[in-house]
Amino acid sequence: MDFNRLSPRAHAVLVPLAALTLAALFVVEQSQRVVPSPWHDAMLQAAERSARAAGAVKRHRLERGAFVDAVNDPLETALIGQAFTQITTDRGDLDAKLASTDPNFAAVVVAMAHELGLARGDCVAVAMTGSFPALNLSTLAALETLGVAPVLISSVGASNFGATDPYFTWLDIERIAAEARVLTTRSVAASLGGSKDIGRGLAPKGRTLLREAIARNGIPLLDHTPLEASIAARMAIYRDGCAPRPVAAYINVGGGVASLGHALNSELIPIGPSPHMPARNYPARGTLLRFAADGTPVIQLLKIRQLRRDYGLLPLRDDTPPMPGQGAVYGQMRYDLAQTGLATTLLLGLLIGLYARDRRIHALGQSDPEPPPGGTSS
């Protein structure tokens, strides 16, 4: 449209038209509403279950006089361990460990499970380490809420700020959650973890403490060498545990070497759900990649802060614990299509009408005359 050809009368319409446009934009913006996820109820139930499990663990710890570091664990979850103990296997990032304590991660896992089409009665293989005990609880809470049966194998060693207390390992945490009747899943086997999955890099005392933790929780020990043998044993346990059902998905929490195959694979395997694993030159193939090679969908739960951003979890605060039901994972903001369509139609109609009227006036030669310079003639 050539705006220079508009009549003075048309120009007079532009100002109220612009005001009307702004008003319509305001109405459309105000029409935004949160549309709940189709799985909202299951998400909320899973997050509430995760919060109850974490609460049961915290009460157990505090009743026994355990020290909670309010600096490193400002929300006093009792799920943030010391940086270094005799069973610390790897480097870990404190901010990532704190970010993993949000029970709304259970809602994230529910969303991921639905993305892969998991349904009640499916059997899934699950690998966990002691590095992210809170995220472990959220994952189990999500699977049990969905009615999905996990076959869980754990490695007990932990990276910095994970379940690094030799007398309060991940196996102790999962047992406490089960004794509190919040969760039911227990590990069917456990390894020491760490390098080669046999605690390499730890002092002999540290490996002894890990074996004692496995024994006191009544879990069979996986102690195979070389690593290839440990991977093969895990594959057999998972398939036997799910039989006669197939393994519907493989879920990995943390960076266990038997699961990933090599530390570099943590950078090559996509985080979140993967119906199909991309073809890459992986340095070695652990249980995750071997299941993926058979066509099994996988979920990789690592790079915690990126997962929080991707699924819209709210930023954590040191003074306010996250509550179940918070975050964009539960629903997305959507415009009211009826109001948006009505406003758009109205504005387009007015513009088209203005343009048609201006063309008609020019075609009839009835354009308003321009006033002569200096005002009107006498």
C-alpha positions in Angstrom: 0.0 0.0 0.0 1.3 3.5 -0.9 0.7 5.4 2.2 1.6 8.7 0.5 -1.5 8.4 -1.6 -3.9 8.0 1.3 -6.4 10.8 1.6 -6.4 13.1 4.6 -9.5 11.3 5.8 -7.6 8.0 5.6 -4.8 9.5 7.5 -7.2 10.5 10.2 -8.2 6.9 10.5 -4.7 5.6 11.0 -4.3 6.9 14.5 -7.4 5.2 16.0 -6.6 2.1 13.9 -3.1 2.0 15.5 -4.8 2.4 18.9 -7.2 -0.4 18.1 -4.3 -2.6 17.0 -2.6 -2.1 20.3 -5.8 -2.8 22.2 -6.3 -6.0 20.2 -2.7 -7.0 21.0 -3.3 -6.4 24.7 -6.4 -8.5 24.6 -4.7 -11.4 22.8 -1.7 -11.3 25.3 -4.1 -11.4 28.2 -5.9 -14.4 26.7 -2.9 -16.6 27.4 -3.7 -19.5 29.6 -1.7 -22.5 30.9 -2.8 -25.6 29.1 -2.0 -28.6 31.3 0.1 -31.5 30.0 -2.0 -34.6 29.0 0.0 -36.3 31.8 -0.3 -33.6 34.4 -1.9 -35.8 37.0 0.7 -38.5 36.8 3.4 -35.9 36.8 2.1 -34.3 40.0 1.6 -37.7 41.7 5.2 -38.7 40.8 6.7 -35.5 42.1 4.7 -35.8 45.3 5.9 -39.3 45.7 9.5 -38.2 45.1 9.1 -35.5 47.8 7.7 -38.0 50.3 10.7 -40.4 49.6 13.2 -37.6 50.1 11.4 -36.6 53.3 11.5 -40.1 54.6 15.2 -40.3 54.0 15.8 -36.9 55.7 13.8 -37.9 58.8 15.8 -41.1 59.0 19.1 -39.2 58.8 18.1 -36.6 61.3 16.8 -39.1 63.8 20.2 -40.7 63.9 22.0 -37.4 64.4 23.6 -37.1 61.0 25.4 -33.9 60.2 23.8 -31.8 57.4 26.1 -29.2 55.9 23.8 -26.1 55.6 26.3 -24.4 53.4 26.6 -27.1 50.8 23.1 -28.3 51.3 21.2 -25.0 52.0 17.7 -26.6 51.8 18.9 -29.3 54.2 17.8 -32.2 52.0 20.3 -34.6 53.6 20.9 -35.9 50.1 24.0 -33.9 49.5 27.1 -35.7 50.7 30.6 -34.6 51.5 33.0 -33.8 48.7 35.6 -36.4 49.6 35.2 -39.7 51.6 36.7 -43.1 51.2 34.1 -44.1 48.6 34.3 -40.9 46.4 35.0 -42.2 43.0 34.9 -39.2 40.6 34.7 -35.5 40.4 31.2 -34.0 40.7 29.7 -30.5 40.5 27.9 -29.3 43.6 25.5 -27.0 41.6 24.4 -30.0 39.5 23.9 -32.1 42.7 21.8 -29.3 44.2 19.8 -29.0 41.0 19.0 -32.7 41.1 17.2 -32.4 44.4 14.1 -30.9 42.8 11.2 -33.5 43.2 9.7 -32.1 39.9 12.4 -34.1 38.1 9.9 -37.0 38.6 7.5 -35.1 36.4 10.3 -34.8 33.8 10.8 -38.5 33.8 7.1 -39.1 33.4 7.2 -36.8 30.3 10.2 -38.7 28.9 8.5 -42.0 29.5 5.4 -40.9 27.5 7.6 -39.5 24.8 8.9 -43.1 24.3 5.5 -44.6 24.6 6.1 -46.5 27.8 2.9 -47.9 29.3 1.7 -49.6 32.5 3.1 -53.1 32.7 6.2 -52.4 30.6 9.5 -53.6 32.0 12.5 -51.3 31.8 16.2 -51.7 32.6 17.6 -49.0 34.9 21.2 -48.2 35.9 21.9 -45.9 38.8 25.0 -44.7 40.7 25.5 -43.1 44.1 26.2 -39.8 42.5 22.6 -38.4 42.2 20.6 -40.0 45.0 17.8 -37.4 44.8 17.4 -37.9 41.0 17.4 -41.7 41.6 14.4 -41.3 43.9 12.6 -39.1 41.4 13.2 -41.6 38.6 11.9 -44.5 40.6 8.9 -42.4 41.8 8.0 -41.6 38.2 8.3 -45.3 37.0 6.3 -46.6 39.9 3.6 -44.0 39.5 3.3 -45.0 35.8 3.1 -48.7 36.7 6.3 -49.4 34.8 8.4 -52.2 36.3 12.1 -51.3 36.8 14.9 -53.8 36.9 17.5 -51.8 38.8 21.3 -52.4 38.9 23.3 -49.9 41.0 26.9 -49.0 41.3 27.5 -47.8 44.9 30.4 -45.4 44.6 29.6 -41.8 44.2 31.1 -38.6 42.8 31.7 -35.5 45.0 28.6 -34.4 46.9 26.6 -37.5 46.0 25.8 -40.4 48.4 29.4 -40.4 49.6 28.8 -41.4 53.2 30.2 -45.0 53.5 27.4 -45.8 56.1 24.7 -44.1 54.1 25.1 -45.1 50.5 22.6 -45.1 47.7 21.7 -48.7 48.6 20.9 -47.5 52.2 18.8 -44.7 50.8 16.7 -46.9 48.5 16.2 -49.3 51.4 14.9 -46.5 53.7 12.5 -45.3 51.0 11.2 -48.9 50.7 10.9 -49.4 54.4 8.9 -46.1 54.6 6.6 -47.7 52.0 7.0 -44.7 49.7 8.9 -46.7 47.0 9.1 -50.4 46.4 12.0 -50.8 43.9 15.2 -52.3 45.2 18.4 -53.0 43.3 18.6 -56.6 42.1 22.4 -56.4 41.9 25.1 -53.8 42.7 28.8 -53.2 41.8 31.4 -51.1 43.5 31.4 -48.5 40.7 34.3 -46.2 39.9 36.9 -47.0 37.3 36.4 -50.4 35.6 33.3 -50.7 37.8 35.5 -52.4 40.4 36.4 -49.4 42.5 39.8 -48.8 40.8 41.2 -45.6 42.1 39.9 -46.1 45.6 42.0 -47.2 48.6 41.5 -50.8 49.8 39.5 -49.5 52.7 37.1 -47.7 50.4 36.5 -50.8 48.4 35.9 -52.7 51.6 33.3 -50.2 52.8 31.5 -50.5 49.5 31.3 -54.3 49.8 30.0 -53.9 53.3 27.3 -51.5 52.1 26.2 -54.0 49.5 26.2 -56.9 52.0 24.3 -55.1 54.7 21.5 -54.2 52.2 21.3 -57.8 51.1 22.1 -57.1 47.4 24.0 -59.5 45.2 27.5 -58.2 44.3 28.5 -57.8 40.7 32.3 -58.1 40.8 33.3 -59.1 37.3 36.6 -58.4 35.4 37.3 -57.2 32.9 34.7 -54.5 32.3 33.4 -56.4 29.3 32.3 -59.3 31.7 30.5 -56.8 34.0 28.6 -55.4 31.0 27.6 -58.9 29.8 26.5 -59.8 33.3 24.3 -56.7 33.5 22.7 -57.4 30.1 21.8 -60.9 31.2 20.3 -59.7 34.5 18.2 -57.1 32.8 16.8 -59.6 30.2 16.2 -62.3 32.8 14.5 -59.8 35.2 12.1 -58.6 32.5 11.4 -62.1 30.9 9.1 -63.1 29.4 8.5 -59.4 28.6 11.0 -57.5 26.4 13.1 -54.7 27.8 10.9 -51.7 26.7 13.5 -49.0 27.5 16.9 -48.5 29.1 17.2 -45.6 31.6 20.6 -44.4 32.8 21.0 -42.1 35.8 24.5 -40.7 36.3 27.8 -41.7 34.6 28.4 -45.3 35.6 31.1 -46.7 33.3 29.4 -50.1 32.9 26.3 -48.3 31.6 28.1 -45.8 29.4 31.0 -47.9 28.3 33.5 -45.0 28.5 33.6 -41.6 30.2 33.7 -39.8 26.8 30.3 -41.3 25.9 28.7 -38.9 28.4 29.4 -36.2 25.8 28.3 -38.3 22.8 25.0 -39.8 24.1 22.1 -37.3 23.8 20.5 -36.4 27.1 16.8 -37.1 27.7 14.8 -39.7 25.7 16.2 -41.2 22.4 13.9 -43.5 20.5 16.9 -44.2 18.3 20.6 -43.7 19.2 22.5 -41.7 16.6 25.3 -43.6 14.8 28.6 -42.3 16.2 32.2 -43.5 16.7 31.7 -44.4 20.4 35.0 -45.3 22.2 33.4 -48.3 23.9 29.8 -49.6 24.2 28.3 -50.2 27.6 24.8 -51.6 28.4 23.1 -48.4 27.2 24.6 -48.5 23.7 24.1 -52.3 23.4 20.4 -52.1 24.2 20.2 -49.1 21.8 21.8 -51.2 19.1 19.0 -53.7 19.5 16.5 -51.0 18.9 15.6 -50.4 22.6 14.7 -46.7 23.3 16.9 -45.1 26.0 16.7 -42.2 28.5 19.9 -40.6 29.5 19.7 -38.5 32.8 22.9 -36.5 33.0 23.8 -32.8 32.5 21.3 -31.9 35.1 21.2 -28.1 34.6 20.6 -28.5 30.9 17.7 -30.9 31.6 16.2 -28.4 33.9 16.2 -25.7 31.2 15.0 -28.1 28.5 11.9 -29.1 30.6 11.2 -25.8 32.1 11.9 -26.4 35.8 12.0 -23.3 37.8 15.4 -22.0 39.1 16.2 -23.3 42.6 16.5 -20.9 45.5 18.6 -21.5 48.6 15.8 -20.2 50.9 12.7 -21.8 49.3 12.4 -25.5 48.6 10.8 -26.5 45.3 7.2 -27.7 45.5 5.6 -30.5 43.4 3.7 -29.0 40.5 6.1 -26.2 39.7 7.5 -25.6 36.2 6.6 -25.5 32.6 6.8 -29.3 32.3 3.3 -29.4 33.8 1.8 -27.3 31.1 2.5 -24.7 28.4 1.2 -21.2 27.9 -1.2 -21.0 25.0 -3.2 -18.2 23.4 -7.0 -18.3 23.2 -7.4 -19.2 19.6 -11.0 -17.8 19.4 -9.9 -14.4 20.7 -6.8 -14.3 18.6 -8.7 -15.2 15.5 -11.4 -12.6 16.2 -8.9 -9.8 16.8 -6.9 -10.8 13.6 -10.1 -10.9 11.5 -11.3 -7.6 12.8 -8.0 -5.8 12.1 -7.6 -7.4 8.6 -11.2 -6.4 7.8 -10.6 -2.8 8.8 -7.4 -2.6 6.8 -8.9 -4.1 3.7 -12.0 -1.8 4.0 -9.8 1.3 4.4 -7.7 0.3 1.4 -10.7 -0.4 -0.8 -12.4 2.9 0.2 -9.2 4.9 -0.5 -8.9 3.2 -3.9 -12.5 4.0 -4.7 -12.1 7.6 -3.8 -9.1 8.1 -6.0 -10.8 6.3 -8.9 -13.7 8.7 -8.8 -11.4 11.7 -8.5 -13.0 12.7 -5.2 -9.9 13.1 -3.2 -10.1 15.8 -0.7 -8.4 18.9 -2.0 -5.2 20.1 -0.3 -5.6 23.5 1.3 -3.7 26.2 -0.5 -0.6 27.6 1.1 -1.3 30.3 3.5 -4.8 29.2 4.5 -8.1 29.5 2.7 -8.8 32.2 0.0 -11.3 35.0 0.8 
